Amino acid sequence: MVEIEQELKKALEELRKNKERKFEQTVDLVVNLQKFDVKKDSINVFVQLPHKVKEKKVCAFLTSENKNVDTVTDTEFKKYSDKKLLRGLEKKYDFFIAQASLMPKVATTFGRVLGPSGKMPSPQLGIIPEAGDKIISELKEKINNSTRIRSKEASIKLGIGKQKMNDKDLIENILSVYNSLLKALPRGVDNIKNVEIKFTMTKPQKIQIR
């Protein structure tokens, strides 16, 4: 693991030599897979990051309004039969949560748009038994410090930080994702072809993992 940390440090130093942009770039982690069947071995896990990347916009499907989160109550569901409104809701928020008792209605009303975009409330991080203030505040904190690994193809790309973050924090975020991915892959490191990191507008830097 020490070797990977050193590789990451060198790669970040190289990336920071690139010319400055007029916007803050995202730091992307790219893990290319091998001997991996996307359909058979699909991965869908949430990873808690040591350092928050950004504040996520969260919307909740609840039975009543909650002051701690933007809310769509079940009495408002029917208006989202309008596909334009539904797509507008999906684009506005990064993450959706829901009361467990409402999930059948949520699936019926919102599933056709939130499902394909990967934003349906998830049992792993998004479905709550009741809408108490404490539960919602704690869940929002978890969501803001998490990222999701989904294997849609044989290459996984995640934003794990921002250019302004220091190298130590970026490396800790990368290693959290990498170690979680190793546990989720059926063959562990043997499923990893190579690892790269890049800024939004730069060429990737390859990381030696063996």
C-alpha positions in Angstrom: 0.0 0.0 0.0 2.9 2.3 0.7 4.1 1.9 -3.0 0.6 2.9 -4.2 0.6 6.0 -2.0 4.0 7.0 -3.4 2.7 6.4 -7.0 -0.4 8.5 -6.3 1.7 11.3 -4.8 4.0 11.4 -7.9 0.9 11.3 -10.2 -0.7 14.3 -8.4 2.6 16.2 -8.6 2.6 15.7 -12.4 -1.0 16.6 -12.8 -0.5 19.9 -10.9 2.2 20.9 -13.5 -0.5 21.3 -16.1 -1.7 24.8 -16.9 -4.4 26.4 -14.6 -7.9 26.5 -15.9 -10.6 29.1 -15.2 -12.6 26.7 -13.2 -11.8 24.3 -10.4 -11.2 20.8 -11.9 -12.5 17.6 -10.5 -10.0 14.8 -9.6 -11.1 11.6 -11.3 -10.2 8.1 -10.4 -10.4 5.6 -13.4 -10.1 1.9 -12.7 -10.1 -0.3 -15.9 -11.2 -3.9 -15.3 -10.3 -7.2 -16.8 -11.7 -10.8 -16.7 -14.9 -9.1 -15.5 -18.4 -9.8 -16.7 -20.4 -6.6 -16.2 -23.8 -8.4 -16.2 -22.7 -11.4 -14.0 -20.4 -9.6 -11.6 -22.2 -6.2 -11.4 -21.0 -3.9 -8.5 -23.2 -1.4 -6.7 -21.7 -0.2 -3.4 -21.5 3.0 -1.4 -18.1 4.1 0.0 -17.7 6.5 2.9 -14.9 8.9 2.0 -12.7 10.4 4.7 -13.0 13.9 3.0 -16.1 15.4 1.5 -15.9 16.2 -2.2 -19.0 18.4 -2.5 -22.3 19.2 -0.8 -24.9 17.0 -2.6 -28.5 18.2 -3.3 -30.8 15.8 -1.6 -34.6 15.4 -2.1 -36.8 13.2 0.2 -40.0 11.4 -0.6 -41.9 11.6 2.7 -45.4 11.6 4.1 -45.0 15.2 5.4 -42.7 18.2 4.9 -39.3 18.1 6.8 -37.3 21.3 7.6 -34.0 19.5 7.1 -34.4 18.4 3.5 -36.2 19.4 0.3 -39.4 17.3 0.4 -41.9 15.8 -2.1 -44.8 14.5 -0.1 -46.9 11.5 -1.2 -49.9 13.9 -1.9 -47.7 15.6 -4.5 -46.7 12.4 -6.4 -49.6 12.6 -8.9 -48.3 15.8 -10.5 -45.1 13.9 -11.5 -47.1 11.9 -14.0 -46.0 14.9 -16.2 -42.7 13.6 -17.6 -41.2 17.1 -18.0 -41.7 17.8 -14.3 -40.3 14.4 -13.4 -37.1 14.9 -15.5 -36.7 18.4 -14.0 -36.8 16.9 -10.5 -34.2 14.2 -11.5 -31.8 16.9 -12.9 -32.2 19.2 -9.9 -31.1 16.7 -7.3 -28.0 14.5 -6.9 -29.6 12.1 -4.5 -33.0 10.9 -3.4 -34.1 9.3 -0.1 -37.5 7.9 0.9 -39.6 6.6 3.7 -39.8 2.8 3.5 -43.6 2.8 3.5 -43.7 4.9 0.4 -41.2 2.9 -1.7 -43.9 1.0 -3.7 -45.5 4.4 -4.7 -42.0 5.9 -5.3 -41.1 3.0 -7.6 -44.3 3.4 -9.6 -44.2 7.2 -9.9 -40.5 8.0 -10.2 -38.8 4.7 -11.2 -39.0 5.2 -14.9 -36.7 8.2 -14.7 -34.8 7.8 -11.5 -34.1 4.1 -12.2 -32.1 4.5 -15.4 -30.2 7.5 -14.0 -29.2 5.5 -10.9 -30.9 7.9 -8.5 -33.7 5.6 -7.1 -33.6 5.6 -3.2 -31.4 2.6 -2.2 -31.6 0.2 0.7 -27.9 0.8 1.2 -28.1 4.5 1.7 -31.5 6.1 1.1 -34.5 4.3 2.6 -35.5 5.2 6.1 -38.0 3.7 8.5 -39.3 7.0 9.6 -38.7 10.7 8.9 -37.3 12.0 12.2 -35.1 15.1 12.1 -32.1 13.2 13.6 -32.4 10.3 11.1 -32.6 12.7 8.2 -29.7 14.9 9.3 -27.5 11.9 9.9 -28.4 10.4 6.6 -27.6 13.6 4.7 -24.2 13.8 6.4 -23.5 10.2 5.3 -24.6 11.0 1.7 -22.4 14.0 1.6 -19.4 11.9 2.6 -20.1 9.0 0.3 -19.6 8.0 -3.3 -21.1 5.2 -5.3 -19.2 2.6 -7.2 -21.3 1.2 -10.1 -20.0 -1.1 -12.8 -21.9 -0.2 -15.9 -19.0 -1.2 -18.1 -15.5 -2.6 -17.7 -14.2 0.8 -16.6 -15.1 2.6 -13.4 -14.7 6.4 -13.3 -15.4 8.4 -10.1 -14.9 12.0 -9.0 -13.0 11.6 -5.7 -12.0 15.2 -5.0 -11.4 18.7 -6.2 -8.1 20.2 -7.4 -8.0 22.6 -4.4 -7.9 19.7 -1.9 -4.4 18.8 -0.6 -2.7 15.7 -1.9 -3.0 13.8 1.4 -6.8 14.1 1.5 -7.0 13.2 -2.2 -4.9 10.1 -1.7 -6.9 9.0 1.4 -10.1 9.3 -0.7 -8.6 7.3 -3.6 -7.4 4.5 -1.3 -10.8 4.3 0.4 -12.5 3.7 -3.0 -9.7 1.4 -4.3 -9.8 -0.8 -1.2 -13.6 -1.0 -1.2 -13.5 -1.9 -4.9 -10.9 -4.7 -4.2 -13.3 -6.2 -1.7 -16.3 -6.0 -4.1 -14.5 -7.5 -7.1 -14.9 -11.3 -7.5 -11.1 -11.8 -8.1 -9.8 -8.8 -6.2 -6.7 -7.2 -7.7 -6.7 -9.8 -10.6 -9.8 -8.0 -11.9 -7.9 -4.7 -12.2 -6.2 -4.0 -15.5 -4.8 -0.6 -14.5 -5.6 2.5 -12.5 -5.4 6.1 -13.6 -6.0 9.5 -12.1 -6.7 12.7 -13.9 -8.0 16.3 -13.6 -11.0 17.2 -15.7 -8.9 18.7 -18.5 -5.7 16.7 -18.3 -4.4 13.5 -19.7 -4.5 10.6 -17.2 -1.5 9.5 -15.1 -1.2 5.7 -14.8 -0.7 4.2 -11.3 1.5 1.2 -10.8 -0.4 -1.3 -8.7 1.8 -4.4 -8.9 
